[in-house]
């Protein structure tokens, strides 16, 4: 991701009247440059003065002044480790390693994935996945607490804050889980308040697709300033990054692509409407379709409709099962058509796909890509160098779950 840096000379060139209208002055420029330096160190973990200069376009003396301020403020620490290939040792800079830890989790009513991170948001210990059977909100909160307490036993002298990616609609300001698909309850759950009261640590949470978008934004250097993450799994969710910022919407419901209607006469969706994309193209919809068909063909398939899993469905696709391939093709076409509308409205031309449906592979992705075709704003050569990029997300599951930890980073940068 390319970072923009301002300097006093650039401000001078804009003219005083433009400077006033834009609200920019030397103090604001200094603040923006401090933010940029902090963003770089969070992304790269360890950088020298010359590397900061290369990334920002600022002179070494200007970088030195900013770094000195940040070290004095306790935001960065200086190390004698030399990163320069020229042998000039000015040391290197990093986030102070002695800060609080963050326990990152991806939470659903049936499973919790977790990764402990140190103060620099680097993984500490092993990635874990635990099956849960949370019949009540209290049971789910107890499972989260149990994982946290086990980490506290390993690190008794450390404060371990929580960052939670929650399935469903979330209010990240109040920390309330509004709705959680798959859960047997329907009432909102005040996750942040209840856990902070019980554990005495800081808790931040957001939707699990926001978790993926944060992971892409901070850990994938190939991500652009504008991109979209699509998660095709039990349901279908998405998150948009516009001009480098997560777009949540005023009611924090942005990204509900799974509830765009693709067939007004279709089957009922859990949201109360009919023919939503999730009812056609999610893994749960595909499994439901397969189970209905299998029950009418009890002796013609090796698949058991009562025990059919997502992995079996994906394997049947790769084995060339005619029925499964037709259903999956239809689902990919529906996803592609829905995305085409989103791309035209938002003019986003980079899409990363995540979720277990990615197991259908390149042919599935190519079907989606064909439906999207090209937008009216895509002036690339359609055959050779199409500007719209559609790819499987490159981050592993550990990196994906760690993405939610960057809620703390973004909050800190807002206060910079």
N, C-alpha and C positions, 0 to 999 in steps of 0.2 A: 504494500500500500504506500503510495507516494504521499509524503507529508509536506505541507506548505509552510514556509517560514517567512516572516516579514522582518524587515530591518528599517532603521531610521531613514536610510537613504531612499528606500522604496516609498516610505511615507512622504518624504520631502518632494518626490517627483509627482505625487498625486495632486499637490496644491493644497493650500490651507482650507479653501472652501470645501473641497471633496473630503478632506480629512475630518472636518467638522460634521459633514453630513453622514459620513460612515461611522462616526464615533470613535475613530482610531486616533491614538496619540502615542507618545513614546512609552507611557506607562502600560497601555494596552498591548503595544507591540512586545514589550518585555514579558508581559504575562503570557501572551500567545507563544513566544519562543520558549519560555519555561515549560509550558504544557507540551510543546513539541519534543523537547529534550526528554521529558519524563515518559512520553509515549514511546520514544525510541528505546529507552532503557528497559521498559516493560516488555517490549517486543523482542529485543536482542539479548537481554539479560546482562551483558557485559560489553562495554564499548570504551574505546580510547578517545582522546580529544580529536585526533585526526579523523576517526570514523564518524564522530558526531558532526564534524565540519563537512565531511563528504556527503552525509545524509541530508544536512540542512542547507548547505550553501553558505553558511556563516563563516566568518574568518576565525582562525584559531584564537586570537585575543577575545573576540566576542563570545565564543564558546567557553573559554576559560572563565570569563566573568559569570556566565550563567551557572556553570558547574560549581564554582566557588560558592555562589549564593545557595544553591541547592544542598551542598554539603553542609554549610553553616546552619541551614534550616533543618537538618536531619533527614532530608528527603532522599539523599544519595550518600553512599560511602565510597571512599577512594581506596584503591588497592595499588600496590607497587607492581602488580603483574603487568608485564609489557606485552601489548598486543600489536605493536608496530613492527612491520617487517623491515623497516629501515634502521632499526636498532636504536632509535631515539626513544628513551624511556620516560614517558610522561605518566605512566601508570594507566589504570582503567577505572571505570565507574560502574556502580551497580546499585540496586535497591539494597538497603541495609539488611543483612541476613538474619538479624536477631529480633525481627518483628513477630507479630502474631502469625500462627498457622491458619490455614483455611481448609475446612473439610468440605469438598465439593460432592454433591449428590444429585443423581437423577432419580426422581421419586414417582412411582406409580403405586396403585393399590396392590399390585401383584409382585413387584420387584423394586429393589433399591440398589443402584450402582453407586459406588463411592470411591473417591481418590483423595487422599490427604496431600495437601500442598504446603510447601514452606512459605516463608515471608516473601520470597521472590516469585511465587506461583510456579515453582518447579515441583514435579511429583516427588513425594516422599513416601516410600513404602509401596506396597502392591495395590493394584487396582482390584476391587472386590465387587462381586455381584451376589446379592442375597435374595432368594425367593421369600416373599411375604404373602400372607393371606389376611389382609386387613379388612375386617368386616365392619369396622367403625373408624371414625377419624381418630379416636383415642388410641386405637391399636396401631394405626400408621404412625402417629406421633411417638408412641412408645418404641417402635422399631427404629425410627430415626435417632431417638435418644440413646438406645442401646448401642448403636454403631458409634455414636459420638463418645459415649463413656468408655468404650473399649479402646478408642484412640487416646483418650485422656490417661488411661492406665499406662500406655506405652510412653506418653510424653507428659508426665505429671507436672512438670514445671512450665509448660507452655499453655498459653491461652489459645484455644482452638475455636475459631468462629465458623459459622455455617453458611454455605452458599447452596441453595437448593433450586434445581430445575424441576418444575412441577408440571405434570401432564394436565392439560386443560387450560381454562381461562384463569388468569392470575392478575390481581391488582398488585403491582410491584411496590407501590407507595405504602399501602397499608399492610402489605404482606398477607393478603387474604386469598385463599384458593376459592374462587367463585364457583366453578364447576369442574369436576374431575371425571372424565369418561372412564368406564370400567368400574368405578366405585359403586358400592351398593347404597351409598348415601347421596342425597341431593342438596343438602344444606351447605352454605359457605363455611369454611374452616379458617379461623384466625391463626394460621400457622406461625407467623412471625411473633405475634404477641405471646402465644402460649409457650413457644419454645424459649424465647428470651426470658420470660418469667421463670420458667422451670430450670433453665441451664445457666443463666447469668452471663451469656455471651451474645455477641452481635449475630443477627440472622438476616440474610438477604435472600430473596427468591424472585423468580420470574418463570415464565413459560418455558417448556423444554425446547421449543424451536428457537426462542431467544438465546437459550444456552448454546445451540448450534451456531447461530449467527455470530455470537460473541467469540466462539472458538475460531470460526473462520476469520473474523476481523483481526484478531490478535495473534493467531498462530499460523496463518497461511499467507505468506508474502505474495501469492498470486492473486489474492482477492483485490477487487477494485474498490473505488469509493462508493459505488452503487452495485449491490448484488442482492440476490435472493437465495435463501436456503429453503428447500422443500424436503419435508420428512414424510415418506410414504411407508407407513407401518400399520399398526392396529387401526389408526385413523390417518388422516392426511392434514398436516399442518405446514405452515410456512412462516418465515420471518424476513423482513426487508431491511436492508441497510441502505440508507439514502444520504449521500454526501458524508459518508463515514459515520453516521449515527443510526442507531436502532430506531426504526419507526414503530411506535406502539399504538398510536391513535389515542384520542381523548378518553376513551373508555377501555383502553388497553386490550382491544379485541382485534387489532390489526393482524393480518396473516391467516384469517380463517378461510383459506382457499378450499378446504374440504367441504365447506358449506355453501359453495357456489352451486347453483342449481343447473344441472346438465340435462335433466329430463323432468319437466313439470308433472308428468303423469307417472313418474317412477315410484319406487317403494318408499315407505316412511323412514325418515331419519330420526335419530335420537333427539335432534334439535327441535323436532316438531313439524318440520316441513317435509316436502316430498322431492325425491330425485336429486338429492345433494351428491356432489362428487364422491363423498365417502361411501355412499350406498352402492357405488358402481366400481370404484377403483382401489379402495383400501384392502389390506390383507384380510381383514375381518369380513368384508363384503365378498371377496373372492372365495374364502373358505365356506361361507354360508351358501354361496351359489353351488360350489362343488358338493357340499353335503346333500343338498336337495337333489341334485342330479344323481349322486351315488346311491341314494336310497331307492331310486327308481331303477337302478341297474345293479342289483345285489350280487350277481354272479359274473359281471363283466369287467371288474376292476380289482386290482390288488389293494386299493385304498379303502380303508374302513371309515365310513362317514362319521362314526361316533368318536373316533380318535384322531381324525385328520389334523395334522400340524402344518404350520406355515412352511417349515423346512421340507415336508413331504410334497406340498403343493409346488414349491420351487423346483424340487427334484423332478416332479412329473413334467413340468415345463421343459426342463433341459432334456428329459427323456423323449420328448416329442409327443406327449399325450395330446391328442387332437382337440379334445374338449377344453382342457386347461389352456392350451395355447390360444384358442379362440377367445376365451374369457379374459386372459391376460392382455391380448392384443386390444380388445375393446377397452379395457381399463387404461392402457397406455394412451390410446387415442383420446379418451375423455380427459386425461390429465393434460395432454398436449394442447387440446382446444381451450381448456380453462386457462392454461398458462399464456396462451396467445393473447387472450383478452387482458390479462394482467400486464403483460409486457407492453402492449400498446398504451395502456393507461398510465403506467409508471415510467415507461421508457428505460427499463432495467435490462441490460443485455449480458448479464452473467448469472448463471443459475448453478447451484450446487445441490445434488441429490444425496440424501441420507435415508436411513431406515432399512428394514429387512427386505423390502421389495427390491432394493438394489441387487439382491441376489439373483434376480431374473437376468441380469447381465446386460451386455452391450446392445443386444438386439432389442430389448425392452426400451432402453434409453434412446436408441435410434428411431423407434416408432414415435416416441414423444417428440423428438427433435423434428421429425418430418411434419408433424401436425403444427408445430410452431412455425416451421418454414422460416420466413424472415419478416421482420416488422417493417413498416413503411419508413422507419428511421434508420434501418440497417443498410448502410451503403457499401458494405463489404461485398466481395465477390462471393456469391452464394455457393459456388462450387469449390472455390479454393481458399478463401480467407474470410469466412463469414464472421461478422463482428460479434454476433450473439454467441456466447460460449455456454454450452450445456454439458456438464460433466458430473461424474460421481465425486462426492467430497473426498479429499485425500487424507483427512485426519482420522487417526485410529480412535477407538472408543474411549481410551483414557484421555486423549486430547479433547474429545467432544465433551466429556463430562467436566473436565477442567475449565471449559469455557464459561461456566456459570460463575466461577471465581472472579472473573473480570468485572462483575458487578461492583466489587470493591474498588477496583482500579478506576473505573469510569466515575464512580462517586468521588474518589480522591481528586481526579483530574478536574472535575467540575468546580471544586473548591480552590484549585490552584490559582 
